[in-house]
């Protein structure tokens, strides 16, 4: 059968796998010129909340939501209960993944015990079973602790993946300390709380030679610091999230669905992120999918927890706001959502793929999301792009 669907370039194995699968009678209706086929996306920053917080999300619901978003591989953050800081605590998550995940799920191990920043985790015990080490949700405050973590990670051949935040600069803030905060009497989070710790960590990378990746950058200064580190030849990469590329604090409303950490920042910051994406300073777009219960997110900007749902909507958001508007090419979007994340995190190609009707318009309705988390700042927005099929290991893990 002739392959009629448009296939984004990746590998010969991938293209052959697409052709073979879509030639099957059961799936031949997807072999149509209206559809575009992509390699399975890879998200290096998600929160699936299990074990410990299964009322927010589970491995089962999170992985199903990921499959609907076109993802065949994700990396799960360690702010769980128990925190995966030893082989024993990690095993609880690994067992659930083996039982319930419909896609590839690679867990992080914590940098420090219980993510408290006081004592290194049992990194050697976990090294063979984790994708990297992170204390995501918290910045490692001690210079000495981060230095020792980098040295140990380097010996183990693992990467440090850092949530960068200087606690002393937060001052009780919960949105960006910009115009919206001033006009509405909210406490702000300064950009320096992010970039100052990135600056410190890069100095430690220079000293230790560690491999280092920065989570969810949101500030213009962060982009410039990382750009200079790369020019210096340091082993440094970074990610941002879809919402930082298309929204600013001018879009805020008095609702918990607009609250995430780091916060939505200024138009200046957004433009700097886009430039960083274009010139390769920003390597990956990761969703930071961070679901909470509807009750938790109903408490407004000040009292709701940080975090929004994002993995099902990431591609439509990026396609609608960046590709259709000519900001980046489709090839660049594939690079930062699939090629670069897999290469940097050594997530080998799984020959998975996802089929999209890129011109299908829809209105975001949280009730239609598979994820247990329904809080999204894009509620009610018209977007383009509908996933109709995601395939992994010759099995349809999502089908419209």
Residue pairs with C-beta under 8 A, 6 or more apart in sequence:
1 19
1 22
1 23
1 28
1 31
3 18
3 19
3 22
3 31
4 31
4 32
4 33
5 18
5 22
5 30
5 31
5 32
5 33
5 35
5 36
5 37
5 355
6 33
6 35
6 36
6 37
7 15
7 18
7 36
7 37
8 36
8 37
8 38
8 39
8 330
8 331
8 334
9 15
9 331
10 39
10 334
10 338
10 339
10 349
11 39
11 349
13 349
13 351
14 39
14 349
14 351
14 353
17 351
17 353
17 394
18 37
18 353
21 27
21 353
21 391
21 394
22 28
22 30
22 31
22 37
22 355
23 31
27 389
27 396
30 355
30 388
30 389
34 357
34 359
35 355
35 356
35 357
35 388
36 355
36 356
36 357
36 358
37 353
37 354
37 355
37 356
38 70
38 334
38 338
38 353
38 354
38 355
38 356
39 334
39 338
39 339
39 349
39 352
39 353
39 354
40 70
40 71
40 72
40 73
40 103
40 338
40 350
40 352
40 353
40 354
40 390
40 391
40 392
41 69
41 70
41 71
41 72
41 73
41 314
41 315
41 337
41 338
41 354
42 71
42 72
42 73
42 74
42 337
42 338
42 341
42 342
42 345
42 347
43 66
43 71
43 73
43 74
43 75
43 286
43 287
43 289
43 311
43 314
43 337
43 341
44 74
44 75
44 131
44 161
44 213
44 239
44 284
44 286
44 341
44 344
44 345
45 75
45 77
45 136
45 215
45 216
45 239
45 241
45 286
45 287
45 288
45 289
46 62
46 66
46 74
46 75
46 76
46 77
46 286
46 287
46 288
46 289
46 311
47 57
47 76
47 77
47 79
47 288
47 289
47 290
47 291
47 307
48 57
48 58
48 59
48 62
48 63
48 74
48 76
48 105
48 289
49 56
49 57
49 58
49 62
49 80
49 291
50 57
50 58
50 59
50 62
50 80
50 93
50 96
51 80
51 81
51 82
51 92
51 93
51 96
52 80
52 81
52 82
53 80
53 81
55 293
55 372
56 291
56 292
56 293
56 296
56 372
56 373
57 291
57 371
57 372
57 373
58 96
58 100
58 372
59 76
59 93
59 96
59 97
59 100
59 101
59 105
60 100
60 101
60 102
61 370
61 371
61 372
62 74
62 76
62 289
62 291
62 311
62 371
63 74
63 100
63 101
63 102
63 103
63 105
64 102
64 370
64 397
64 398
65 289
65 309
65 311
65 312
65 369
65 370
65 371
66 74
66 103
66 289
66 311
66 312
67 102
67 103
67 390
67 392
67 397
67 398
68 312
68 370
68 387
68 390
68 398
69 287
69 311
69 312
69 313
69 314
69 315
69 387
70 315
70 354
70 356
70 387
70 390
71 103
71 311
71 354
71 390
72 103
72 104
72 350
72 352
72 353
72 354
72 390
72 392
72 397
73 103
73 104
73 105
73 106
73 342
73 347
73 350
73 352
74 103
74 104
74 105
74 106
74 311
75 105
75 106
75 107
75 108
75 131
75 132
75 345
75 347
76 93
76 105
76 106
76 107
76 108
77 108
77 134
77 136
77 137
78 84
78 85
78 107
78 108
78 109
78 110
78 115
78 134
78 135
78 136
79 115
79 136
79 137
79 138
80 93
82 89
82 92
83 89
83 110
83 113
83 114
83 115
84 90
84 92
84 93
84 107
84 108
84 109
84 110
84 126
84 130
85 109
85 110
85 112
85 113
85 114
85 115
85 121
85 122
85 126
86 121
86 122
86 125
86 126
87 122
87 125
87 126
87 129
90 107
90 109
90 125
90 126
90 129
90 130
93 107
94 107
94 129
97 105
97 107
102 392
102 397
103 352
103 390
103 392
103 397
104 347
104 350
104 392
106 130
106 131
106 345
106 347
107 129
107 130
107 131
108 130
108 131
108 132
108 133
108 134
108 136
108 161
109 121
109 123
109 126
109 127
109 129
109 130
109 132
109 133
109 134
110 121
110 133
110 134
110 135
111 120
111 121
111 123
111 133
111 134
111 135
111 140
111 146
111 149
111 160
112 118
112 119
112 120
112 121
112 135
112 140
112 145
112 149
113 119
113 120
113 121
115 135
115 137
115 138
117 135
117 138
117 140
117 141
117 142
117 145
118 145
120 145
120 148
120 149
120 152
121 133
123 133
123 149
123 152
123 153
123 156
123 158
124 152
124 156
127 156
127 157
127 158
130 158
131 345
131 347
132 153
132 158
132 159
132 160
132 161
132 213
132 345
133 149
133 153
133 158
133 159
133 160
133 161
134 160
134 161
134 162
134 163
134 215
135 162
135 163
136 161
136 163
136 215
137 163
138 163
138 165
139 162
139 163
139 164
139 165
139 166
139 167
139 197
140 146
140 149
140 162
141 166
141 167
143 200
143 204
146 160
146 162
146 200
146 201
146 204
147 204
147 207
147 208
149 160
150 160
150 204
150 205
150 208
150 210
150 212
151 208
151 210
153 159
153 160
153 210
153 211
154 208
154 209
154 210
154 211
158 211
159 210
159 211
159 212
159 213
159 344
159 345
160 201
160 210
160 211
160 212
160 213
161 212
161 213
161 214
161 215
162 197
162 198
162 201
162 212
162 213
162 214
162 215
163 215
163 216
164 194
164 195
164 197
164 198
164 201
164 214
164 215
164 217
164 222
165 193
165 194
165 197
165 261
165 262
166 192
166 193
166 196
166 197
169 190
169 192
169 193
169 196
170 189
170 193
171 187
172 187
173 181
173 186
173 187
173 188
173 189
173 190
173 263
174 186
174 187
174 189
174 259
174 263
174 301
174 302
174 306
175 181
175 186
175 187
175 188
175 189
175 249
175 252
175 258
175 259
175 263
175 264
175 301
176 188
176 189
176 191
176 249
176 263
176 264
176 265
176 266
177 187
177 188
177 189
177 190
177 191
178 188
178 249
178 265
178 266
179 249
179 250
179 266
180 186
180 249
180 250
180 252
181 187
181 188
181 249
182 188
184 254
186 301
186 302
187 302
189 261
189 262
189 263
191 218
191 219
191 220
191 221
191 222
191 265
191 269
192 221
194 217
194 218
194 219
194 221
194 222
194 262
195 219
195 221
195 222
195 225
198 214
198 217
198 222
198 225
198 226
199 225
201 212
201 214
202 212
202 225
202 226
202 229
202 234
202 236
204 210
205 212
205 229
205 234
205 235
205 236
206 232
206 234
209 235
210 235
211 235
212 234
212 235
212 236
212 237
213 236
213 237
213 238
213 239
213 344
214 222
214 226
214 236
214 237
214 238
214 239
215 238
215 239
215 286
215 288
216 239
216 240
216 241
216 244
216 262
216 286
216 288
217 223
217 226
217 238
217 239
217 240
217 244
217 262
217 273
217 276
217 282
218 240
218 244
218 262
218 263
218 264
218 265
218 269
218 273
219 262
219 265
219 269
219 272
220 268
220 269
220 271
220 272
220 273
222 238
223 272
223 273
223 275
223 276
223 281
223 282
224 272
226 236
226 238
226 276
226 281
226 282
227 276
227 279
227 281
229 236
230 236
230 281
237 283
237 284
237 340
237 344
238 281
238 282
238 283
238 284
239 282
239 283
239 284
239 285
239 286
239 341
240 273
240 276
240 277
240 282
240 285
240 286
241 285
241 286
241 287
241 288
241 310
242 285
242 287
242 310
242 313
242 314
242 317
242 318
243 260
243 264
243 308
243 310
243 317
243 377
244 262
244 264
244 265
244 269
244 270
244 273
245 270
245 273
245 274
245 277
245 285
245 318
245 321
245 322
246 270
246 317
246 318
246 321
246 322
247 264
247 270
247 377
248 264
248 265
248 266
248 267
248 269
248 270
249 263
249 264
249 265
249 266
250 267
251 258
251 264
251 377
252 258
252 264
252 301
254 300
254 301
255 300
255 301
256 296
256 297
256 298
256 299
256 300
256 301
256 303
256 304
256 305
256 375
257 297
257 308
257 375
257 376
257 377
257 379
258 264
258 301
258 308
258 377
259 297
259 301
259 304
259 305
259 306
259 307
259 308
260 288
260 290
260 306
260 307
260 308
261 306
261 307
264 377
273 282
274 322
274 327
275 281
276 282
277 285
277 328
277 332
277 336
278 328
278 332
282 336
283 336
283 340
283 341
283 344
284 336
284 337
284 340
284 341
284 344
285 314
285 318
285 333
285 336
285 337
286 341
287 310
287 311
287 314
288 307
288 310
289 309
289 310
289 311
289 371
289 373
290 306
290 307
290 308
290 309
290 310
290 373
291 307
291 309
291 371
291 372
291 373
291 374
291 375
292 304
292 305
292 307
292 373
292 375
293 372
293 373
294 374
294 375
296 304
296 305
297 304
297 305
297 373
297 374
297 375
298 304
304 375
307 373
307 375
308 373
308 375
308 376
308 377
309 366
309 369
309 371
309 373
309 374
309 375
309 376
310 376
311 371
312 369
312 370
312 371
313 364
313 369
313 376
313 378
313 383
314 337
315 333
315 337
315 356
315 385
315 387
316 362
316 383
316 384
316 385
316 386
317 378
317 383
318 333
318 337
319 330
319 333
319 358
319 383
319 384
319 385
320 383
320 384
320 385
321 327
322 328
322 333
323 329
323 330
323 333
324 384
341 347
342 348
342 349
350 392
350 393
351 393
352 390
352 391
352 392
352 393
353 390
353 391
354 387
354 389
354 390
354 391
355 387
355 388
355 389
355 390
356 385
356 386
356 387
356 388
357 385
357 386
357 388
358 384
358 385
359 384
360 384
360 385
360 386
361 382
361 383
361 384
362 382
362 383
362 384
362 386
363 380
363 381
363 382
363 383
364 376
364 378
364 379
364 380
364 381
364 382
364 383
365 379
366 374
366 375
366 376
366 379
367 374
369 376
386 400
387 398
387 400
388 399
388 400
389 396
389 398
389 399
389 400
390 396
390 397
390 398
390 399
391 397
